[in-house]
Amino acid sequence: PRHDRAHSRALFERTGMRAVCSLGLPEACWPSRSPEAGVHFLKEAIDTAAEMGAEALTGVIYGGIGERTGKPPTECELDNVARCLGAAATHAKARGILLGIEPVNRYETHLLNTGWQARAMIERVGAENLFIHLDTYHMHIEEADIEAAIIQTGPLLGYFHIGESNRGYLGAGSIDFDRIFRGLAKAEYRGPITFESFSSAVVNQPLSGILAIWRNLWTDGKDLAGHAKVFMEGHLKAAQEAHARSRIGLQ
């Protein structure tokens, strides 16, 4: 169904909120198999994002959640993805939209799982309006050193998702957020940092099934968001202050 783009734009303008759209592609439009179908779908999504007043379209824009062949990605698959993203980036540039590539864990795709793979895809495409979108939930599974991965992404890092290992309250899982925020501080990242969590109490099917949300870790979204805001602000401030002190040789 088509979104009410004008209504969304009016809400963003009235509240002063910045907007970034995120998605995964349906199977019929997976670029690895059908670049042309992927381009058609992404152009519609880009037009929607632009008319809503969003500044970027990001997520699994190179495929779908659950796209796996049982084998590593082939050069043909990666070339198809790159061709699709190149055409989408050209359209996005004309609409004033940035495109983000979010590597996700091995259980959700076989194509791009790490920051370096996302960087390699951007280099393969060669479009200037592509950026890397990192997510701590996926990084916790795939990156050998989360802090180093953030720093190594460098200026290509344009969007950052904070999510816990169980996708519930921050601090209630196993992710080392101290290292993550140290990495952001050392990288001098100044882009958007957003919180992402899921509960089947508020996320309808089929998305909650696709994301494997089998139990509800929260039901009060307002409390969850308030906790996340305080958690993120505190960790980021501490990491930035520690980084600033280390740069001038203070302990």
Secondary structure, 3 states (H helix, E strand, C coil): CCCCHHHHHHHHHHHCCCCEEEEECCHHHCCCCCHHHHHHHHHHHHHHHHHHCCCEEEEECCCCCCECCCCCCCHHHHHHHHHHHHHHHHHHHHCCCEEEECCCCCCCECCCCCHHHHHHHHHHHCCCCEEEEEEHHHHHHHCCCHHHHHHHHHHHEEEEEECCCCCCCCCCCCCCHHHHHHHHHHCCCCCCEEECCCCCCCCCCCHHHHCCCCCCCCCCHHHHHHHHHHHHHHHHHHHHHHHHHHHCCCC
